[in-house]
Amino acid sequence: MKLVKAISIALLPLALAACSGTKVNKTVDRGFDAKHLSQLKAGIWVDPRGCDHWIIDDGVEGYLSARLDKYGKPVCSGIAPPNTANGAFKSGSTFGDTI
């Protein structure tokens, strides 16, 4: 038990060092065809529970964010069956799909 506690205390500074506080602007695509995400078109992916998620695929990277109403609750519109993607979520990319 003392060994586990000693290892935990020794590793604590390493864990805290990972929290550098550096903020990264996640609205900017930093890939091969880098551009602001507002220049790409989003589609909707319906999760297994039937709730919507915004999706963008620029050919190399993909982006996903839960679709929320103004109160922060998930939107489950019924636009498509579960596990289905809809929309032109690959539009706006100048980089072809690598797969």
C-alpha positions in Angstrom: 0.0 0.0 0.0 2.9 2.4 0.9 4.5 1.7 -2.5 1.3 2.5 -4.4 1.0 5.8 -2.5 4.6 6.7 -3.1 4.3 6.0 -6.8 1.0 8.1 -6.9 2.7 11.0 -5.2 5.8 10.7 -7.5 3.6 10.8 -10.6 1.4 13.7 -9.5 3.7 16.5 -10.9 3.7 14.7 -14.3 0.0 14.6 -14.3 -0.3 18.3 -13.4 2.3 19.3 -16.0 0.0 18.0 -18.7 -2.5 20.8 -17.8 -0.4 23.5 -19.4 -3.3 25.9 -19.8 -2.5 26.4 -23.5 -5.7 27.1 -25.4 -6.1 26.0 -29.0 -8.7 27.6 -31.4 -10.7 24.5 -32.4 -12.7 26.3 -35.0 -9.8 26.3 -37.4 -8.8 23.3 -39.5 -5.0 22.9 -39.4 -4.9 20.1 -41.9 -3.7 20.0 -45.5 -6.4 22.3 -46.8 -6.5 24.5 -43.7 -9.4 26.9 -43.5 -12.0 28.1 -41.0 -14.6 25.4 -40.3 -17.4 27.8 -41.3 -16.2 27.4 -44.9 -17.0 23.7 -44.8 -20.6 22.3 -45.0 -21.9 20.3 -42.0 -24.2 17.3 -42.3 -26.0 15.4 -39.6 -25.2 12.0 -38.2 -27.9 10.3 -36.1 -26.4 8.3 -33.2 -27.8 4.9 -32.0 -30.2 6.7 -29.6 -31.7 8.8 -32.5 -30.0 12.1 -31.5 -28.4 14.5 -34.0 -24.7 15.4 -34.3 -23.1 18.0 -36.6 -20.4 16.3 -38.8 -17.8 17.6 -41.2 -15.4 15.5 -43.2 -12.6 17.3 -45.1 -11.0 14.1 -46.5 -8.3 13.8 -43.9 -9.8 14.9 -40.6 -13.4 14.7 -39.4 -15.3 16.8 -36.9 -18.3 15.9 -34.8 -20.3 17.9 -32.3 -23.6 17.2 -30.6 -26.5 19.2 -31.9 -28.0 21.0 -29.0 -31.0 23.2 -28.5 -30.8 26.7 -26.9 -31.0 25.1 -23.5 -28.1 22.7 -24.1 -30.3 19.6 -24.5 -29.7 17.1 -27.3 -31.7 17.5 -30.5 -33.3 14.2 -31.7 -35.1 15.4 -34.8 -35.9 12.0 -36.4 -34.4 13.2 -39.7 -33.0 9.7 -40.4 -32.7 6.3 -38.9 -30.0 5.7 -36.2 -26.4 5.3 -37.4 -27.1 7.3 -40.6 -25.3 10.4 -41.9 -27.1 13.0 -44.0 -26.1 16.1 -45.9 -23.2 17.4 -47.9 -20.7 17.0 -45.0 -17.8 16.4 -47.4 -18.5 19.7 -49.4 -16.0 22.6 -49.3 -13.0 20.4 -49.1 -10.3 20.6 -51.8 -8.6 17.4 -50.5 -9.9 14.1 -51.8 -10.8 11.3 -49.5 -7.7 9.3 -48.6 -9.6 6.0 -48.2 
